[in-house]
Each structure stands twice: as C-alpha cells, then as structure tokens.
Amino acid sequence: MFNAQKVKDGIIQWIRDYFEANGKDCCAVIGISGGKDSTIAAALCVEALGPDRVYGVLMPQGVQSDIHDSIKVVDFLKIKYCEINIKSSVDTLVEAIKGTGLVPNKQAMINIPARVRMTTLYAVSAIMNGRVTNTCNLSEDWVGYSTKFGDSAGDFSPMARLTVAEVKAVGRELGIPIDLIDKVPADGLSGLTDEDNLGFSYDVLDKYLRTGICDNTDLKAKIDKLHKINLHKLQLMPCYEYKIQG
C-alpha cells in the first residue's frame, strides 16, 4: 500500500539533504508549466526549503492558453518567479537551421522548445545561485516520454521513482488544489494529451509498472518497446573505455 504521507515526508527530507550537501545557500529553480508535475515538485521544494528558496520560471512559447494555471501555482505557493517567453529564441534557431537548407521535422519542432526551456532554466539558475529541479515521474521516464537534455534534465529529481498515480497522491497530501492535480496532462506542443500521444492511459502503465500486469498484450508489447528504445535517456552516455597498456 502506497503511504503518501510517508513518501512526501521522505522526499522533503531528501531535498533538504541534497541541498545541505550540494548548495547550502542555493535555491531550487523550477519551470512552472501549470501541470501537476511541476506544481507538486515545486510544492515539495517549498516544504523542504521554504518559499524564499524556491524560484519559479514561466516559459510560454508565444501565447500560452493555460498560463493562468502557472500564475495560480506561484501565487498558491507564494514563491517569486519570472516569465520568459521563449518564442523568439525558438523561432530564431529554427530560421537559422532552415538557412542551412535543412528543414526541421516534427520531432525537431517538438524537442527544440523543451531544450530551449532547459537552457533558460540553467541560465536563471546560474544567476540565482540555484539548482534546477527535474520534474519527471517514473511513468513518463519508463516509456521515454520526455526530451533528452530538455525536460529530462536537471540537478535533482524528487519524483523520478514515483508513478503518475503516486505523484498525484503526494500532491493531495500537500494540499494542492485538486484542479491542478487532476489537470489533463498535455505537451503543449502537438495539441494532444499525453495519453493521446502515448496510445495508452497512465492507469494502464502505472498498474504494469507496479504489478507487472497488463491485460492487453498489444499495449504490453508497446510499453516494453518504448522502454527499450528510450533507455538511452535514463542511462549515462556510453563512452569508449581507454585502458593504458603495460
């Protein structure tokens, strides 16, 4: 049985220990999308460090239809924040690529904004003497639903071992408004929900991760395949091991 209170308390202490060892005077810098993961990760950091040591960064790409949710998060948590619109940076990079004769495809257009956002977070972190918070969860990581060196990056990851259902349970334990916890997750780029993109629900994925059971053999095969081909996002970069001879 998942004990949300115990896990919440454990993560909070883990964050405190991380900062004690890796930056006693540093703050947690976190991208605030208005979705459950960044909201709950930010709330955990606030509980661990206090609101004065958590700094939110809102990064719309042009007009973000749900930017009000991001504002709601920072107001609810009482944290300082800035808003940096990444549209011009993305557009400039895309036009520079086109100038070489290359044409960015759909995958590139999905990944570029995520990587620009991570570049932005690390720039803010350098200015703020911060540590960048990774907001991924186990369910997304398992099937590679993240951008390598984009939202999969960060300095510390408080929720990477929790499924979507477990993250939500921790969020409820933290007292986060239910509409933010249960907000339908979407990438904000393709116009589709996460589950539309994946082709299966998080309920199915979470059950498989925790019990090994997936009643639909086709979905099981798809989950296994996604995990296998996306393992490179979770592992250290392979390198040639040079050995001195003699």
C-alpha positions as CSV (number, residue, x, y, z in Angstrom):
1,M,0.0,0.0,0.0
2,F,1.4,3.4,-1.0
3,N,1.7,5.7,2.0
4,A,1.6,9.2,0.5
5,Q,2.3,11.0,3.8
6,K,5.4,8.9,4.5
7,V,6.7,9.3,0.9
8,K,6.0,13.0,1.0
9,D,8.0,13.4,4.2
10,G,10.8,11.3,2.8
11,I,11.1,13.4,-0.3
12,I,11.1,16.6,1.7
13,Q,13.9,15.3,3.9
14,W,15.8,14.0,0.8
15,I,15.6,17.5,-0.8
16,R,16.9,19.1,2.4
17,D,19.8,16.6,2.5
18,Y,20.6,17.2,-1.2
19,F,20.8,21.0,-0.6
20,E,22.8,20.5,2.5
21,A,25.4,18.5,0.5
22,N,25.2,20.4,-2.8
23,G,24.4,24.0,-2.0
24,K,23.5,25.2,1.5
25,D,22.8,28.7,0.3
26,C,21.3,27.7,-3.1
27,C,17.7,27.9,-4.2
28,A,15.6,25.5,-6.2
29,V,14.9,26.8,-9.7
30,I,11.9,25.2,-11.4
31,G,10.0,25.6,-14.6
32,I,6.3,26.1,-13.8
33,S,4.1,24.8,-16.6
34,G,0.8,24.7,-14.6
35,G,0.7,20.9,-14.8
36,K,0.7,18.5,-11.9
37,D,4.4,17.5,-12.0
38,S,6.0,20.9,-11.8
39,T,3.3,22.0,-9.3
40,I,3.9,19.1,-7.0
41,A,7.7,19.3,-7.4
42,A,7.6,23.0,-6.5
43,A,5.4,22.3,-3.5
44,L,7.8,19.7,-2.2
45,C,10.7,22.2,-2.6
46,V,8.7,24.8,-0.7
47,E,8.1,22.4,2.1
48,A,11.7,21.4,2.2
49,L,13.4,24.8,1.8
50,G,10.8,27.5,2.4
51,P,9.2,29.7,-0.3
52,D,12.1,32.2,-0.2
53,R,14.4,29.5,-1.6
54,V,12.2,28.4,-4.5
55,Y,12.2,30.4,-7.7
56,G,9.7,29.7,-10.5
57,V,10.2,30.3,-14.2
58,L,7.2,30.5,-16.5
59,M,8.3,29.9,-20.1
60,P,5.4,30.3,-22.6
61,Q,6.1,29.9,-26.3
62,G,4.1,32.9,-27.6
63,V,0.6,32.8,-26.2
64,Q,0.0,30.0,-23.7
65,S,-3.7,29.4,-23.2
66,D,-3.3,28.0,-19.7
67,I,-0.8,30.5,-18.4
68,H,-3.3,31.3,-15.7
69,D,-2.6,27.9,-14.1
70,S,1.1,28.7,-13.9
71,I,0.2,32.0,-12.2
72,K,-2.2,30.2,-9.8
73,V,0.7,27.8,-8.8
74,V,3.2,30.5,-7.9
75,D,0.5,32.5,-6.1
76,F,-0.6,29.4,-4.2
77,L,3.0,28.5,-3.2
78,K,3.9,32.2,-2.5
79,I,7.1,31.9,-4.5
80,K,8.9,34.5,-6.5
81,Y,9.0,34.0,-10.3
82,C,9.8,35.5,-13.6
83,E,8.2,35.0,-17.1
84,I,10.5,34.4,-20.1
85,N,8.8,33.9,-23.4
86,I,10.9,31.5,-25.5
87,K,9.1,32.1,-28.8
88,S,11.7,34.5,-30.3
89,S,14.6,32.1,-29.3
90,V,12.9,29.1,-30.8
91,D,12.0,31.0,-34.0
92,T,15.5,32.3,-34.4
93,L,17.0,28.9,-34.0
94,V,14.5,27.3,-36.4
95,E,15.2,30.0,-39.1
96,A,18.9,29.6,-38.6
97,I,18.5,25.8,-39.2
98,K,16.4,26.5,-42.3
99,G,19.1,28.8,-43.5
100,T,21.4,25.9,-43.9
101,G,19.0,24.1,-46.3
102,L,17.8,21.7,-43.6
103,V,14.1,21.5,-42.8
104,P,13.2,20.8,-39.2
105,N,10.8,17.9,-39.0
106,K,8.0,17.2,-36.4
107,Q,10.4,15.6,-33.9
108,A,12.8,18.5,-34.0
109,M,10.0,21.0,-33.6
110,I,8.8,19.2,-30.5
111,N,12.2,18.9,-29.0
112,I,13.6,22.3,-29.7
113,P,11.3,24.2,-27.3
114,A,11.9,21.7,-24.5
115,R,15.7,22.2,-24.9
116,V,15.4,26.0,-25.1
117,R,13.4,25.9,-21.8
118,M,16.1,23.8,-20.1
119,T,18.8,26.3,-21.4
120,T,16.7,29.1,-19.9
121,L,16.4,27.3,-16.6
122,Y,20.1,26.8,-16.3
123,A,20.7,30.5,-17.2
124,V,18.3,31.6,-14.5
125,S,19.9,29.1,-12.1
126,A,23.3,30.5,-12.7
127,I,22.1,34.0,-12.0
128,M,20.1,32.9,-8.9
129,N,22.8,30.6,-7.5
130,G,20.3,27.8,-7.9
131,R,19.9,24.1,-8.6
132,V,17.5,23.1,-11.4
133,T,14.6,20.8,-10.3
134,N,13.8,17.9,-12.6
135,T,10.0,17.3,-12.6
136,C,9.8,13.9,-14.4
137,N,8.0,10.9,-12.9
138,L,8.6,7.2,-13.3
139,S,5.7,6.6,-15.6
140,E,7.0,9.1,-18.2
141,D,10.6,8.2,-17.8
142,W,9.9,4.5,-18.3
143,V,8.5,5.0,-21.8
144,G,10.8,7.9,-22.7
145,Y,8.0,10.5,-22.7
146,S,10.5,13.3,-22.3
147,T,13.1,15.2,-24.3
148,K,16.7,14.3,-23.7
149,F,18.6,17.3,-22.4
150,G,15.2,19.0,-22.2
151,D,12.7,18.3,-19.5
152,S,14.5,15.1,-18.7
153,A,17.5,17.2,-17.4
154,G,18.0,18.8,-14.0
155,D,20.3,18.7,-11.0
156,F,18.0,16.8,-8.7
157,S,14.8,14.7,-9.3
158,P,12.4,14.4,-6.3
159,M,9.7,12.3,-8.1
160,A,11.5,10.2,-10.6
161,R,10.7,7.0,-8.7
162,L,7.0,7.7,-8.4
163,T,4.3,6.7,-10.9
164,V,1.7,9.3,-12.0
165,A,-0.9,7.9,-9.5
166,E,1.7,8.2,-6.7
167,V,2.7,11.7,-7.6
168,K,-1.0,12.7,-7.5
169,A,-1.4,11.1,-4.1
170,V,1.6,13.1,-2.8
171,G,0.0,16.2,-4.3
172,R,-3.2,15.6,-2.4
173,E,-1.2,15.1,0.8
174,L,0.5,18.5,0.2
175,G,-2.9,20.2,-0.1
176,I,-2.5,21.3,-3.7
177,P,-5.8,22.4,-5.3
178,I,-7.4,19.4,-6.9
179,D,-7.9,21.1,-10.3
180,L,-4.1,21.4,-10.7
181,I,-3.5,17.8,-9.6
182,D,-6.1,16.3,-12.0
183,K,-5.5,18.6,-14.9
184,V,-5.3,16.6,-18.1
185,P,-1.6,16.5,-19.0
186,A,-0.6,17.6,-22.5
187,D,2.7,18.5,-24.0
188,G,1.6,22.0,-25.1
189,L,3.2,21.5,-28.5
190,S,1.3,18.9,-30.5
191,G,-2.2,19.8,-29.3
192,L,-2.7,16.3,-28.0
193,T,-2.8,15.0,-24.4
194,D,0.0,12.8,-23.1
195,E,-2.2,9.7,-23.3
196,D,-3.2,10.5,-26.9
197,N,0.5,10.7,-27.8
198,L,1.4,7.5,-25.9
199,G,-1.6,5.4,-27.1
200,F,-2.4,4.1,-23.6
201,S,-3.5,5.5,-20.3
202,Y,-1.3,6.2,-17.3
203,D,-3.6,3.9,-15.2
204,V,-2.6,1.0,-17.5
205,L,1.1,2.0,-17.4
206,D,1.1,2.5,-13.6
207,K,-0.5,-0.8,-13.0
208,Y,2.0,-2.5,-15.2
209,L,5.0,-0.8,-13.5
210,R,3.8,-1.8,-10.0
211,T,2.3,-5.2,-10.6
212,G,3.8,-6.4,-13.9
213,I,0.3,-7.0,-15.1
214,C,-1.1,-5.6,-18.4
215,D,-4.3,-7.3,-19.6
216,N,-3.8,-6.0,-23.2
217,T,-0.9,-7.9,-24.8
218,D,-0.6,-5.3,-27.6
219,L,-0.2,-2.5,-25.1
220,K,2.2,-4.5,-23.0
221,A,4.4,-5.0,-26.1
222,K,4.2,-1.3,-26.9
223,I,5.2,-0.3,-23.4
224,D,8.1,-2.8,-23.4
225,K,9.3,-1.5,-26.8
226,L,9.1,2.2,-25.8
227,H,11.1,1.4,-22.6
228,K,13.8,-0.5,-24.6
229,I,14.3,2.1,-27.3
230,N,14.3,5.0,-24.8
231,L,16.7,3.6,-22.2
232,H,19.4,5.9,-23.5
233,K,17.5,8.8,-21.9
234,L,17.9,7.3,-18.5
235,Q,21.5,6.0,-18.7
236,L,24.8,7.7,-18.6
237,M,26.3,8.5,-22.1
238,P,28.3,5.5,-23.3
239,C,32.0,6.2,-23.7
240,Y,35.0,4.3,-25.1
241,E,37.0,2.9,-22.2
242,Y,40.6,3.5,-22.9
243,K,43.0,1.3,-21.0
244,I,46.6,2.1,-20.6
245,Q,48.7,-0.8,-21.9
246,G,51.6,-2.3,-19.9
